[in-house]
Amino acid sequence: MERESLEDEARIKASLGEESARIVQAAEQELNVAAAQARRGLRHFAADLAIEQATKQMVLTPETDKALISEFIGGVAAGKGGQN
């Protein structure tokens, strides 16, 4: 009876150890997923912020617009395909 009790105790401890390892592994996976999502969100935020700042700094007057169009057309006519 005492030996069975000790064996049961050993099985329970082993089971608890395995369950603890599974819980830790699951928590690590969840943390990795959350970190990846946070990094993606931060990259999107930084890109949006950069676009917003560039938009605030960009001034497109009718004269600048005409000059850009002329430059583009000149590049296409020269065979550049509009690439700089």
Residue pairs with C-beta under 8 A, 6 or more apart in sequence:
72 82
75 81
75 82
75 83
75 84
76 82
